[in-house]
């Protein structure tokens, strides 16, 4: 007896995906819980596991687009599998081979006959084949044929979704970007001072992102228009603070969400970030992890970006771009000093956010980071 392997439901709005990888080969023995294949959708990559032990039979090839509920293979009972195995027991075959091998023995008798005929034309025909040596000359035509100059392949569902979202954002929102710069001296000194104690007590490192998330929450509270979105002709005001953090993966950019960031401590936020990083590496991010964010933070600085204009993550009205921390000369109290500086960029939907609100928001983020005591005291 065997059971069918079906494409599982991975989210309410997801109807199809691509069977990107089989983790086992056809005919392999699998155990219950073993990973069978990875399903890539326009939101996440999901690993599908075996429901029971047995022998895997694959029906759908890698790279095939499949719908939810499609049968892509089956698992046969371990007991039943050996029954099919005797098929290779084709012992009589060698006998046929020996019979077939006997037939060619007649051929040698015919060979001498041909040999007798060969000598007569040989003297005249022998010199002519020498001309065939010139035939390899046309070979250089292959490099100009265009082969191997490019490769065509379909975009993954996630890449297609990203492309659609970005184009939609550009077409449906009035995107404007404002910039500022931030001195991260205080944050870096604080991290250095408490890092060892923080890590021992909470089991995670104190990174920069938790400071930025806390700074964004404070700025959203002071500028609620950015914590909202357009819905047709209506404006929806959010009263919660679920902050998305853009994460680059091998399959593309995803934005897992830190829930109720206003109610969480630095340690709780760092643990959430670490958990998402692990899931992203292992391809285990769930659809619900990516839904419901009200604002996004994107850190291009980890790749060396000095300045950029981030694109909105629809239907949100704002996104903060972080950049590379660079030692730069700045004027401080009438003197030129070297400080660790970062450019900040806020892209926002000008339909619902005025320039004054956007600039005020970004200045609040800057002030909070330059004086992190404000984040701890919520002032």
VOBA-1610 file (N, C-alpha, C; in pm, whole numbers, padded with zeros to 5 digits, always signed):
BEGIN
Unk+00085-00120+00000Unk+00000+00000+00000Unk+00089+00125+00000Unk+00046+00229-00070Unk+00124+00352-00075Unk+00034+00472-00044Unk+00096+00582-00003Unk+00021+00705+00020Unk+00073+00813-00076Unk-00016+00899-00120Unk+00021+01004-00214Unk+00091+01119-00143Unk+00188+01178-00211Unk+00254+01298-00160Unk+00192+01417-00232Unk+00121+01500-00158Unk+00052+01613-00218Unk+00117+01745-00179Unk+00102+01845-00264Unk+00151+01979-00234Unk+00063+02037-00124Unk+00118+02070-00008Unk+00037+02115+00106Unk-00005+02261+00094Unk-00106+02298+00172Unk-00148+02438+00183Unk-00046+02511+00270Unk+00006+02623+00221Unk+00108+02697+00297Unk+00064+02839+00330Unk-00057+02874+00292Unk-00109+03007+00322Unk-00240+03029+00249Unk-00326+03112+00307Unk-00458+03132+00249Unk-00453+03187+00106Unk-00362+03278+00078Unk-00359+03344-00052Unk-00270+03273-00153Unk-00207+03162-00115Unk-00113+03093-00203Unk-00182+02975-00271Unk-00181+02975-00405Unk-00249+02870-00480Unk-00153+02781-00558Unk-00030+02826-00575Unk+00066+02746-00652Unk+00209+02778-00608Unk+00302+02703-00662Unk+00443+02724-00631Unk+00529+02643-00725Unk+00658+02641-00699Unk+00751+02563-00781Unk+00817+02458-00694Unk+00813+02334-00741Unk+00884+02226-00671Unk+01031+02244-00707Unk+01104+02314-00621Unk+01240+02354-00656Unk+01344+02244-00638Unk+01329+02162-00533Unk+01432+02061-00504Unk+01373+01936-00440Unk+01413+01822-00491Unk+01387+01695-00422Unk+01508+01665-00335Unk+01484+01637-00208Unk+01594+01608-00116Unk+01628+01459-00112Unk+01546+01378-00178Unk+01572+01235-00190Unk+01559+01195-00337Unk+01614+01079-00373Unk+01604+01031-00510Unk+01492+00928-00522Unk+01445+00909-00643Unk+01342+00809-00667Unk+01395+00672-00627Unk+01316+00603-00544Unk+01358+00471-00498Unk+01429+00472-00365Unk+01460+00591-00313Unk+01527+00600-00183Unk+01433+00560-00070Unk+01491+00502+00034Unk+01413+00471+00155Unk+01405+00599+00240Unk+01287+00630+00288Unk+01269+00750+00371Unk+01203+00711+00504Unk+01230+00794+00603Unk+01169+00775+00735Unk+01065+00884+00758Unk+00976+00861+00849Unk+00876+00961+00883Unk+00945+01087+00935Unk+00911+01203+00877Unk+00973+01328+00917Unk+01090+01370+00832Unk+01139+01280+00745Unk+01249+01316+00655Unk+01203+01423+00557Unk+01287+01523+00526Unk+01251+01623+00426Unk+01246+01558+00287Unk+01135+01582+00214Unk+01120+01523+00082Unk+01152+01623-00029Unk+01086+01739-00024Unk+01111+01840-00128Unk+01084+01979-00073Unk+01135+02081-00145Unk+01114+02220-00109Unk+01018+02283-00209Unk+00915+02347-00156Unk+00817+02417-00238Unk+00842+02567-00227Unk+00873+02630-00339Unk+00895+02775-00341Unk+00769+02845-00388Unk+00720+02939-00309Unk+00603+03018-00347Unk+00644+03164-00360Unk+00547+03251-00387Unk+00580+03393-00403Unk+00607+03461-00269Unk+00597+03388-00160Unk+00623+03447-00029Unk+00734+03374+00047Unk+00727+03242+00051Unk+00823+03166+00131Unk+00863+03038+00059Unk+00967+02973+00112Unk+01007+02840+00067Unk+00974+02744+00181Unk+00897+02639+00152Unk+00851+02546+00255Unk+00907+02408+00230Unk+00959+02347+00335Unk+01014+02211+00326Unk+00903+02112+00363Unk+00873+02021+00271Unk+00768+01921+00294Unk+00833+01790+00339Unk+00782+01731+00447Unk+00842+01610+00504Unk+00755+01487+00480Unk+00816+01371+00499Unk+00746+01243+00479Unk+00651+01216+00595Unk+00532+01168+00563Unk+00433+01136+00667Unk+00456+00998+00727Unk+00523+00912+00650Unk+00550+00778+00703Unk+00676+00723+00637Unk+00723+00610+00686Unk+00843+00547+00631Unk+00806+00463+00510Unk+00901+00447+00419Unk+00875+00366+00301Unk+00973+00399+00190Unk+00934+00366+00068Unk+01017+00391-00050Unk+00957+00504-00131Unk+01038+00603-00164Unk+00990+00721-00236Unk+00979+00693-00386Unk+00864+00733-00443Unk+00844+00728-00587Unk+00810+00869-00636Unk+00897+00924-00721Unk+00880+01062-00766Unk+00803+01066-00897Unk+00702+01155-00903Unk+00621+01169-01024Unk+00642+01304-01093Unk+00686+01404-01016Unk+00700+01540-01071Unk+00846+01584-01062Unk+00900+01633-01172Unk+01041+01671-01177Unk+01066+01805-01108Unk+01191+01826-01067Unk+01231+01955-01008Unk+01209+02068-01108Unk+01173+02185-01055Unk+01153+02301-01140Unk+01014+02312-01198Unk+00927+02216-01166Unk+00791+02217-01219Unk+00700+02305-01134Unk+00616+02385-01200Unk+00518+02465-01127Unk+00400+02376-01092Unk+00363+02374-00966Unk+00256+02286-00919Unk+00151+02366-00842Unk+00032+02311-00835Unk-00077+02376-00761Unk-00095+02307-00626Unk-00154+02380-00533Unk-00182+02322-00402Unk-00274+02202-00420Unk-00237+02089-00361Unk-00318+01968-00373Unk-00270+01872-00480Unk-00181+01916-00570Unk-00129+01828-00675Unk-00051+01712-00613Unk-00061+01593-00676Unk+00015+01476-00633Unk+00149+01477-00706Unk+00258+01483-00630Unk+00392+01491-00691Unk+00473+01363-00672Unk+00418+01269-00597Unk+00488+01144-00574Unk+00411+01056-00479Unk+00474+00949-00433Unk+00410+00860-00337Unk+00516+00792-00253Unk+00470+00737-00140Unk+00559+00658-00053Unk+00498+00519-00040Unk+00574+00419-00086Unk+00529+00281-00078Unk+00573+00220+00054Unk+00489+00129+00105Unk+00527+00060+00229Unk+00658-00013+00209Unk+00740-00010+00315Unk+00870-00078+00309Unk+00853-00226+00278Unk+00747-00285+00331Unk+00724-00428+00309Unk+00687-00456+00165Unk+00610-00362+00105Unk+00565-00383-00031Unk+00674-00355-00133Unk+00765-00266-00097Unk+00868-00222-00191Unk+00954-00336-00244Unk+01001-00431-00158Unk+01086-00539-00208Unk+01018-00625-00312Unk+00881-00635-00306Unk+00808-00718-00400Unk+00833-00673-00542Unk+00849-00543-00561Unk+00872-00492-00695Unk+01018-00510-00737Unk+01103-00533-00641Unk+01247-00540-00668Unk+01288-00654-00762Unk+01223-00778-00754Unk+01268-00889-00837Unk+01265-00861-00986Unk+01209-00751-01030Unk+01203-00718-01172Unk+01338-00731-01242Unk+01447-00685-01180Unk+01578-00697-01246Unk+01627-00841-01265Unk+01550-00942-01212Unk+01594-01082-01214Unk+01576-01140-01355Unk+01641-01086-01451Unk+01631-01133-01589Unk+01751-01220-01622Unk+01761-01334-01551Unk+01876-01425-01567Unk+01888-01483-01708Unk+01771-01518-01776Unk+01782-01578-01909Unk+01850-01486-02010Unk+01855-01358-01983Unk+01912-01262-02078Unk+02052-01300-02125Unk+02140-01342-02032Unk+02274-01380-02077Unk+02273-01489-02183Unk+02174-01582-02175Unk+02166-01690-02274Unk+02142-01632-02412Unk+02053-01531-02418Unk+02024-01466-02545Unk+02148-01397-02598Unk+02224-01340-02504Unk+02345-01269-02544Unk+02444-01366-02610Unk+02454-01487-02550Unk+02547-01584-02605Unk+02502-01630-02742Unk+02366-01635-02759Unk+02309-01676-02887Unk+02338-01569-02990Unk+02322-01443-02943Unk+02348-01332-03033Unk+02496-01325-03065Unk+02575-01360-02963Unk+02720-01355-02982Unk+02765-01460-03084Unk+02684-01571-03096Unk+02720-01676-03189Unk+02701-01632-03333Unk+02598-01549-03356Unk+02567-01505-03492Unk+02682-01434-03559Unk+02751-01342-03492Unk+02863-01273-03558Unk+02972-01365-03610Unk+02974-01496-03564Unk+03077-01586-03611Unk+03070-01606-03762Unk+02949-01587-03820Unk+02934-01601-03965Unk+02998-01484-04037Unk+03008-01371-03968Unk+03062-01250-04031Unk+03205-01265-04078Unk+03293-01324-03998Unk+03432-01338-04044Unk+03444-01408-04177Unk+03350-01505-04204Unk+03355-01577-04331Unk+03332-01482-04447Unk+03246-01382-04426Unk+03213-01287-04532Unk+03324-01187-04552Unk+03400-01156-04446Unk+03505-01055-04453Unk+03608-01084-04563Unk+03657-01206-04571Unk+03757-01234-04675Unk+03704-01205-04814Unk+03573-01233-04836Unk+03513-01209-04967Unk+03526-01063-05003Unk+03499-00972-04908Unk+03510-00830-04932Unk+03655-00792-04953Unk+03740-00861-04881Unk+03882-00831-04893Unk+03934-00859-05033Unk+03876-00962-05096Unk+03920-00996-05230Unk+03881-00887-05328Unk+03761-00829-05307Unk+03714-00725-05397Unk+03790-00595-05376Unk+03836-00569-05254Unk+03900-00442-05221Unk+04026-00413-05300Unk+04113-00508-05329Unk+04240-00476-05391Unk+04230-00407-05525Unk+04129-00442-05611Unk+04124-00385-05745Unk+04108-00233-05746Unk+04009-00171-05668Unk+03997-00025-05673Unk+04099+00045-05586Unk+04168-00026-05498Unk+04257+00038-05401Unk+04363+00126-05463Unk+04435+00085-05568Unk+04545+00167-05618Unk+04500+00303-05666Unk+04383+00312-05739Unk+04337+00441-05791Unk+04273+00527-05683Unk+04194+00466-05587Unk+04117+00543-05488Unk+04201+00591-05370Unk+04313+00528-05343Unk+04392+00559-05223Unk+04436+00704-05213Unk+04486+00769-05319Unk+04534+00906-05303Unk+04425+01008-05274Unk+04301+00981-05324Unk+04194+01081-05314Unk+04153+01116-05171Unk+04142+01025-05075Unk+04100+01062-04939Unk+04187+01165-04872Unk+04308+01188-04920Unk+04397+01288-04859Unk+04331+01426-04859Unk+04248+01456-04959Unk+04184+01587-04970Unk+04088+01615-04854Unk+04038+01513-04790Unk+03941+01531-04681Unk+04001+01599-04560Unk+04133+01609-04552Unk+04198+01674-04439Unk+04161+01822-04430Unk+04117+01881-04539Unk+04084+02023-04539Unk+03945+02050-04481Unk+03862+01949-04462Unk+03726+01966-04416Unk+03712+02026-04277Unk+03800+02001-04178Unk+03785+02061-04046Unk+03789+02213-04044Unk+03826+02279-04150Unk+03837+02426-04154Unk+03712+02500-04110Unk+03588+02455-04147Unk+03466+02529-04108Unk+03439+02530-03959Unk+03514+02459-03875Unk+03487+02449-03731Unk+03471+02583-03660Unk+03549+02689-03693Unk+03537+02817-03622Unk+03397+02878-03625Unk+03307+02823-03706Unk+03171+02879-03712Unk+03098+02865-03581Unk+03134+02766-03497Unk+03060+02741-03373Unk+03062+02857-03274Unk+03177+02927-03251Unk+03177+03037-03154Unk+03084+03151-03192Unk+03062+03169-03325Unk+02977+03281-03367Unk+02830+03241-03376Unk+02800+03116-03340Unk+02661+03070-03351Unk+02572+03127-03244Unk+02629+03185-03139Unk+02547+03245-03033Unk+02523+03153-02916Unk+02561+03026-02929Unk+02539+02932-02819Unk+02631+02965-02701Unk+02581+02942-02581Unk+02656+02962-02456Unk+02689+03109-02426Unk+02627+03201-02499Unk+02653+03342-02471Unk+02560+03396-02364Unk+02448+03328-02341Unk+02358+03368-02234Unk+02273+03248-02193Unk+02211+03259-02076Unk+02123+03153-02026Unk+01987+03211-01994Unk+01884+03145-02035Unk+01748+03190-02007Unk+01685+03098-01902Unk+01628+03157-01800Unk+01558+03076-01701Unk+01443+03155-01642Unk+01343+03086-01593Unk+01225+03151-01535Unk+01259+03207-01398Unk+01199+03321-01366Unk+01214+03376-01232Unk+01141+03286-01133Unk+01196+03276-01013Unk+01128+03200-00908Unk+01002+03276-00868Unk+00904+03208-00807Unk+00783+03279-00762Unk+00814+03395-00670Unk+00917+03380-00583Unk+00951+03488-00491Unk+01005+03609-00567Unk+01094+03586-00667Unk+01147+03697-00745Unk+01036+03765-00824Unk+00941+03688-00876Unk+00830+03748-00951Unk+00744+03835-00859Unk+00723+03785-00736Unk+00643+03861-00640Unk+00713+03991-00602Unk+00845+03984-00579Unk+00922+04103-00545Unk+00912+04205-00657Unk+00928+04157-00781Unk+00922+04248-00896Unk+00786+04315-00906Unk+00680+04237-00887Unk+00545+04292-00894Unk+00521+04396-00786Unk+00566+04365-00663Unk+00547+04456-00551Unk+00619+04589-00573Unk+00743+04582-00622Unk+00820+04704-00641Unk+00760+04792-00750Unk+00717+04731-00860Unk+00654+04809-00967Unk+00523+04869-00918Unk+00445+04791-00842Unk+00318+04841-00789Unk+00341+04960-00697Unk+00447+04951-00614Unk+00477+05060-00522Unk+00508+05188-00598Unk+00586+05175-00705Unk+00625+05292-00783Unk+00505+05352-00855Unk+00413+05268-00898Unk+00298+05316-00976Unk+00184+05370-00891Unk+00168+05314-00770Unk+00049+05347-00691Unk+00072+05444-00576Unk+00197+05479-00548Unk+00225+05570-00437Unk+00309+05688-00486Unk+00294+05800-00417Unk+00375+05918-00447Unk+00497+05913-00356Unk+00602+05843-00401Unk+00719+05817-00315Unk+00816+05935-00318Unk+00852+05980-00200Unk+00951+06086-00184Unk+01048+06041-00075Unk+01175+06082-00087Unk+01276+06041+00012Unk+01342+06162+00073Unk+01358+06159+00207Unk+01432+06264+00277Unk+01551+06200+00349Unk+01660+06276+00364Unk+01784+06221+00417Unk+01831+06296+00541Unk+01912+06228+00620Unk+01981+06290+00733Unk+02102+06202+00764Unk+02184+06244+00858Unk+02296+06162+00900Unk+02298+06153+01051Unk+02355+06044+01100Unk+02349+06016+01243Unk+02488+05979+01296Unk+02522+06034+01411Unk+02648+06002+01479Unk+02621+05886+01574Unk+02682+05771+01546Unk+02655+05650+01624Unk+02757+05626+01736Unk+02829+05730+01774Unk+02930+05716+01880Unk+02869+05661+02009Unk+02759+05721+02054Unk+02699+05682+02182Unk+02648+05539+02180Unk+02584+05499+02068Unk+02533+05363+02057Unk+02648+05262+02058Unk+02754+05293+01985Unk+02868+05201+01978Unk+02938+05188+02113Unk+02952+05299+02185Unk+03014+05294+02317Unk+02929+05215+02415Unk+02796+05234+02408Unk+02705+05161+02497Unk+02711+05011+02469Unk+02710+04974+02343Unk+02717+04832+02306Unk+02847+04769+02357Unk+02956+04839+02339Unk+03086+04787+02384Unk+03089+04768+02535Unk+03028+04863+02605Unk+03032+04861+02752Unk+02948+04747+02810Unk+02833+04718+02750Unk+02742+04620+02811Unk+02736+04487+02736Unk+02809+04474+02625Unk+02795+04357+02539Unk+02816+04225+02611Unk+02924+04214+02686Unk+02956+04088+02754Unk+02848+04050+02854Unk+02806+04148+02937Unk+02703+04121+03037Unk+02570+04088+02969Unk+02536+04163+02865Unk+02410+04142+02792Unk+02405+04001+02734Unk+02514+03959+02672Unk+02518+03828+02608Unk+02510+03714+02710Unk+02578+03730+02822Unk+02571+03627+02927Unk+02430+03615+02984Unk+02364+03728+03002Unk+02233+03729+03065Unk+02122+03684+02972Unk+02132+03719+02842Unk+02021+03693+02750Unk+02052+03590+02642Unk+02179+03552+02627Unk+02212+03449+02529Unk+02219+03496+02385Unk+02208+03626+02362Unk+02221+03683+02227Unk+02305+03810+02234Unk+02362+03848+02121Unk+02441+03970+02116Unk+02349+04092+02105Unk+02397+04204+02155Unk+02325+04329+02140Unk+02371+04392+02010Unk+02282+04393+01909Unk+02317+04448+01779Unk+02269+04591+01763Unk+02284+04645+01642Unk+02238+04780+01613Unk+02088+04785+01585Unk+02035+04676+01527Unk+01897+04680+01480Unk+01796+04706+01590Unk+01819+04653+01710Unk+01722+04676+01818Unk+01715+04824+01854Unk+01828+04895+01845Unk+01827+05040+01870Unk+01744+05112+01764Unk+01761+05071+01639Unk+01687+05136+01531Unk+01537+05107+01539Unk+01503+04984+01575Unk+01360+04949+01589Unk+01297+05032+01700Unk+01364+05043+01813Unk+01312+05123+01923Unk+01301+05271+01883Unk+01399+05321+01809Unk+01397+05461+01764Unk+01280+05484+01668Unk+01255+05388+01580Unk+01145+05400+01484Unk+01010+05399+01556Unk+00995+05312+01655Unk+00869+05307+01731Unk+00840+05442+01795Unk+00942+05501+01859Unk+00923+05633+01921Unk+00885+05739+01819Unk+00948+05734+01702Unk+00917+05833+01597Unk+00777+05812+01540Unk+00733+05687+01529Unk+00598+05659+01480Unk+00492+05710+01577Unk+00520+05699+01705Unk+00424+05749+01805Unk+00409+05900+01794Unk+00518+05969+01762Unk+00511+06114+01750Unk+00456+06159+01615Unk+00464+06071+01514Unk+00417+06104+01379Unk+00327+05992+01328Unk+00206+05983+01381Unk+00117+05870+01351Unk+00078+05855+01205Unk+00087+05961+01125Unk+00048+05950+00984Unk+00135+05847+00911Unk+00262+05835+00954Unk+00351+05738+00889Unk+00314+05596+00929Unk+00245+05582+01042Unk+00198+05450+01086Unk+00056+05430+01035Unk+00038+05444+00906Unk-00094+05427+00845Unk-00077+05389+00700Unk-00190+05372+00631Unk-00185+05332+00491Unk-00313+05373+00419Unk-00302+05385+00289Unk-00418+05415+00205Unk-00490+05286+00170Unk-00623+05292+00169Unk-00706+05180+00126Unk-00816+05239+00038Unk-00791+05244-00092Unk-00885+05313-00181Unk-00884+05461-00152Unk-01002+05513-00116Unk-01013+05655-00080Unk-01008+05677+00070Unk-00980+05571+00144Unk-00978+05580+00290Unk-00835+05573+00343Unk-00813+05633+00459Unk-00685+05623+00528Unk-00705+05538+00652Unk-00623+05436+00668Unk-00632+05347+00784Unk-00518+05379+00879Unk-00553+05417+01001Unk-00453+05449+01103Unk-00427+05327+01189Unk-00302+05285+01196Unk-00265+05170+01280Unk-00233+05216+01421Unk-00273+05134+01518Unk-00246+05166+01658Unk-00158+05059+01723Unk-00082+04991+01640Unk+00011+04889+01688Unk+00143+04909+01614Unk+00249+04842+01661Unk+00383+04869+01609Unk+00453+04739+01573Unk+00411+04679+01462Unk+00475+04559+01408Unk+00574+04605+01301Unk+00703+04595+01330Unk+00806+04650+01243Unk+00872+04541+01159Unk+00870+04559+01028Unk+00934+04465+00937Unk+01082+04496+00923Unk+01162+04392+00914Unk+01307+04408+00896Unk+01347+04331+00770Unk+01392+04403+00666Unk+01428+04339+00540Unk+01552+04251+00558Unk+01543+04127+00507Unk+01653+04031+00518Unk+01682+03974+00380Unk+01807+03980+00337Unk+01845+03923+00209Unk+01873+03774+00223Unk+01815+03693+00133Unk+01840+03549+00131Unk+01883+03508-00009Unk+01923+03382-00024Unk+01963+03333-00155Unk+01848+03339-00254Unk+01725+03328-00205Unk+01610+03328-00294Unk+01556+03468-00322Unk+01600+03566-00243Unk+01550+03703-00262Unk+01526+03772-00129Unk+01473+03893-00136Unk+01450+03972-00016Unk+01319+03934+00052Unk+01324+03912+00182Unk+01203+03887+00259Unk+01199+03985+00377Unk+01079+04008+00431Unk+01064+04106+00539Unk+00988+04045+00656Unk+01055+03968+00743Unk+00990+03916+00863Unk+00956+04031+00958Unk+00854+04010+01040Unk+00798+04119+01122Unk+00821+04095+01271Unk+00872+04198+01339Unk+00886+04195+01485Unk+00753+04246+01543Unk+00679+04157+01606Unk+00545+04191+01656Unk+00553+04274+01784Unk+00462+04372+01794Unk+00449+04456+01915Unk+00586+04501+01966Unk+00662+04562+01876Unk+00798+04606+01910Unk+00797+04709+02023Unk+00687+04783+02039Unk+00679+04884+02145Unk+00674+04821+02283Unk+00632+04695+02291Unk+00617+04628+02419Unk+00734+04537+02453Unk+00828+04525+02362Unk+00938+04430+02382Unk+01065+04501+02427Unk+01145+04428+02504Unk+01275+04480+02550Unk+01377+04464+02437Unk+01494+04523+02455Unk+01602+04506+02358Unk+01636+04358+02342Unk+01641+04285+02453Unk+01676+04143+02448Unk+01572+04063+02370Unk+01445+04092+02392Unk+01338+04020+02321Unk+01345+04047+02171Unk+01373+04171+02134Unk+01385+04205+01993Unk+01504+04133+01931Unk+01617+04132+02000Unk+01735+04065+01947Unk+01712+03915+01932Unk+01637+03855+02023Unk+01606+03711+02013Unk+01517+03684+01892Unk+01419+03772+01870Unk+01332+03757+01753Unk+01414+03767+01624Unk+01506+03864+01620Unk+01590+03882+01502Unk+01678+03761+01477Unk+01736+03707+01583Unk+01822+03589+01571Unk+01743+03468+01522Unk+01621+03456+01572Unk+01535+03344+01532Unk+01501+03354+01384Unk+01467+03474+01338Unk+01435+03493+01196Unk+01556+03468+01108Unk+01673+03508+01154Unk+01796+03487+01076Unk+01821+03337+01056Unk+01798+03259+01162Unk+01815+03114+01152Unk+01714+03054+01056Unk+01588+03096+01069Unk+01483+03045+00979Unk+01512+03080+00834Unk+01562+03202+00811Unk+01592+03245+00673Unk+01702+03160+00612Unk+01807+03130+00691Unk+01917+03048+00642Unk+01869+02907+00609Unk+01778+02855+00689Unk+01731+02718+00672Unk+01609+02709+00581Unk+01562+02825+00533Unk+01444+02825+00445Unk+01316+02786+00515Unk+01304+02823+00644Unk+01187+02782+00722Unk+01099+02899+00764Unk+01114+03014+00699Unk+01027+03128+00728Unk+00884+03093+00687Unk+00788+03125+00771Unk+00647+03097+00742Unk+00579+03223+00687Unk+00468+03202+00617Unk+00394+03314+00559Unk+00352+03413+00666Unk+00304+03363+00778Unk+00257+03451+00884Unk+00369+03537+00944Unk+00494+03491+00928Unk+00608+03570+00976Unk+00628+03698+00896Unk+00573+03702+00774Unk+00597+03812+00682Unk+00478+03908+00668Unk+00370+03879+00737Unk+00248+03957+00718Unk+00222+04057+00830Unk+00157+04169+00794Unk+00104+04261+00894Unk+00196+04372+00939Unk+00314+04388+00879Unk+00403+04496+00921Unk+00346+04633+00889Unk+00376+04732+00974Unk+00325+04868+00952Unk+00435+04961+00899Unk+00561+04919+00913Unk+00675+05001+00872Unk+00792+04907+00852Unk+00884+04941+00760Unk+00997+04853+00730Unk+01130+04924+00749Unk+01230+04849+00798Unk+01368+04897+00809Unk+01454+04810+00718Unk+01530+04875+00632Unk+01618+04802+00539Unk+01762+04845+00562Unk+01851+04750+00583Unk+01990+04782+00614Unk+02082+04746+00497Unk+02099+04840+00404Unk+02190+04817+00293Unk+02335+04832+00334Unk+02358+04884+00455Unk+02494+04904+00503Unk+02572+04776+00519Unk+02502+04665+00544Unk+02573+04537+00561Unk+02641+04494+00432Unk+02597+04549+00318Unk+02659+04518+00189Unk+02753+04629+00143Unk+02767+04734+00226Unk+02859+04841+00192Unk+02794+04963+00130Unk+02660+04966+00123Unk+02592+05080+00063Unk+02611+05206+00148Unk+02650+05315+00086Unk+02671+05441+00156Unk+02545+05526+00157Unk+02465+05516+00050Unk+02344+05597+00041Unk+02252+05535-00064Unk+02121+05535-00036Unk+02024+05480-00131Unk+01887+05540-00103Unk+01794+05517-00195Unk+01654+05560-00175Unk+01567+05435-00172Unk+01535+05385-00054Unk+01456+05261-00045Unk+01316+05278-00103Unk+01262+05169-00156Unk+01127+05169-00215Unk+01029+05116-00111Unk+00912+05176-00106Unk+00809+05137-00008Unk+00772+04989-00021Unk+00734+04931+00090Unk+00685+04794+00095Unk+00533+04803+00108Unk+00458+04798-00004Unk+00313+04818+00000Unk+00244+04722+00096Unk+00137+04767+00165Unk+00073+04898+00154Unk+00126+04999+00256Unk+00245+04977+00310Unk+00299+05066+00412Unk+00327+05206+00356Unk+00335+05303+00446Unk+00357+05442+00405Unk+00498+05491+00430Unk+00584+05406+00490Unk+00720+05451+00519Unk+00819+05336+00527Unk+00945+05366+00491Unk+01053+05269+00504Unk+01181+05345+00535Unk+01257+05296+00633Unk+01382+05360+00673Unk+01500+05282+00616Unk+01588+05352+00547Unk+01708+05289+00494Unk+01828+05319+00582Unk+01894+05214+00634Unk+02020+05227+00707Unk+02134+05206+00609Unk+02250+05263+00640Unk+02363+05252+00549Unk+02492+05223+00624Unk+02601+05219+00550Unk+02731+05186+00606Unk+02775+05288+00711Unk+02830+05238+00822Unk+02889+05325+00924Unk+03029+05361+00876Unk+03053+05488+00859Unk+03181+05533+00804Unk+03243+05642+00891Unk+03370+05627+00919Unk+03443+05730+00994Unk+03458+05854+00905Unk+03395+05967+00949Unk+03401+06088+00868Unk+03430+06211+00956Unk+03493+06312+00900Unk+03515+06436+00976Unk+03384+06516+00985Unk+03351+06558+01107Unk+03231+06640+01128Unk+03266+06756+01222Unk+03189+06862+01212Unk+03210+06978+01300Unk+03133+06957+01430Unk+03202+06965+01543Unk+03140+06947+01673Unk+03196+07051+01770Unk+03108+07138+01819Unk+03149+07245+01911Unk+03265+07328+01853Unk+03253+07360+01727Unk+03353+07446+01663Unk+03481+07377+01625Unk+03487+07245+01641Unk+03609+07170+01606Unk+03575+07057+01508Unk+03673+07019+01429Unk+03655+06908+01336Unk+03702+06780+01406Unk+03609+06684+01417Unk+03640+06557+01483Unk+03600+06442+01391Unk+03659+06325+01413Unk+03625+06205+01335Unk+03522+06125+01413Unk+03408+06098+01349Unk+03300+06024+01416Unk+03246+05913+01326Unk+03191+05805+01387Unk+03126+05700+01307Unk+02988+05748+01261Unk+02978+05782+01135Unk+02855+05843+01084Unk+02779+05745+00992Unk+02648+05759+00992Unk+02563+05679+00903Unk+02460+05771+00839Unk+02445+05758+00707Unk+02337+05828+00638Unk+02207+05752+00659Unk+02101+05824+00687Unk+01967+05767+00703Unk+01879+05819+00590Unk+01793+05733+00537Unk+01702+05773+00431Unk+01561+05726+00466Unk+01466+05817+00461Unk+01325+05782+00484Unk+01247+05804+00355Unk+01198+05695+00296Unk+01107+05706+00182Unk+00965+05695+00236Unk+00876+05780+00185Unk+00739+05783+00239Unk+00638+05812+00129Unk+00513+05780+00156Unk+00404+05804+00062Unk+00353+05946+00084Unk+00383+06034-00010Unk+00350+06175+00005Unk+00198+06200+00000Unk+00122+06100-00037Unk-00025+06117-00037Unk-00079+06130+00104Unk-00012+06063+00199Unk-00063+06063+00337Unk+00034+06124+00437Unk+00160+06143+00393Unk+00261+06198+00483Unk+00316+06328+00424Unk+00307+06436+00499Unk+00362+06564+00454Unk+00513+06568+00479Unk+00580+06659+00410Unk+00724+06671+00425Unk+00764+06704+00568Unk+00685+06789+00634Unk+00717+06826+00773Unk+00716+06704+00864Unk+00616+06617+00846Unk+00606+06496+00929Unk+00723+06400+00901Unk+00759+06389+00773Unk+00868+06299+00736Unk+01000+06346+00796Unk+01029+06477+00785Unk+01153+06531+00839Unk+01155+06520+00990Unk+01041+06549+01055Unk+01031+06540+01200Unk+01056+06396+01246Unk+01000+06301+01172Unk+01020+06159+01202Unk+01169+06124+01198Unk+01236+06163+01090Unk+01375+06125+01073Unk+01466+06192+01176Unk+01434+06316+01211Unk+01513+06386+01314Unk+01495+06318+01449Unk+01374+06270+01476Unk+01350+06199+01603Unk+01431+06070+01608Unk+01437+05997+01498Unk+01518+05876+01491Unk+01664+05910+01517Unk+01713+06013+01451Unk+01852+06057+01467Unk+01881+06094+01613Unk+01795+06175+01674Unk+01816+06219+01813Unk+01817+06101+01910Unk+01731+06005+01887Unk+01722+05888+01975Unk+01849+05803+01968Unk+01906+05793+01848Unk+02026+05712+01831Unk+02150+05784+01884Unk+02152+05915+01874Unk+02267+05990+01922Unk+02264+06006+02074Unk+02147+05982+02133Unk+02133+05984+02280Unk+02047+05866+02321Unk+02103+05742+02317Unk+02023+05621+02342Unk+01956+05614+02478Unk+01994+05701+02571Unk+01924+05704+02700Unk+01775+05736+02680Unk+01746+05810+02571Unk+01606+05844+02542Unk+01525+05720+02510Unk+01590+05621+02447Unk+01520+05497+02414Unk+01490+05417+02541Unk+01583+05417+02633Unk+01565+05342+02758Unk+01462+05408+02848Unk+01453+05540+02842Unk+01359+05614+02927Unk+01229+05646+02855Unk+01222+05612+02723Unk+01103+05639+02642Unk+01066+05787+02644Unk+01165+05873+02617Unk+01141+06016+02613Unk+01192+06074+02479
//
